[in-house]
Amino acid sequence: MGAVTIKFRGVQEEILNRIVKSGIAQTKSEAIRMAVLKFAQDLSLVDPKILVETIRADLSKDRKTVKEILEGIKRAKEESISG
């Protein structure tokens, strides 16, 4: 696996911070990996079945339940609306 160094500033940095703060991802690196998968899905570059299997495998490594992750997403959306 290769390493990539990316610098984020401004709104991109704030988005990453909100994703981690809300508990959607545990780290900024994890959030970026999720975003890459979503982007690949949006462009039809990955088979949806493989995507779901990948996400399930990643969730099984995480101590959060799907419900907790969905709650984190809801909180992040509410924070973005309110300020």
MOWO-V372605 format. One record per pair of residues at least 6 apart in sequence whose C-alpha atoms are under 6 Angstrom apart, sorted by the first residue. I is the first residue (numbers start at 1). J is the second residue. D is the distance in Angstrom with one decimal. If there is no record, write none. Layout:
I_J_D, I_J_D
This chain:
16_28_5.9, 20_26_5.6, 20_27_5.8, 22_72_4.8, 22_76_5.8, 23_72_5.3, 24_69_5.3, 24_72_5.3, 25_31_5.3, 40_46_5.9
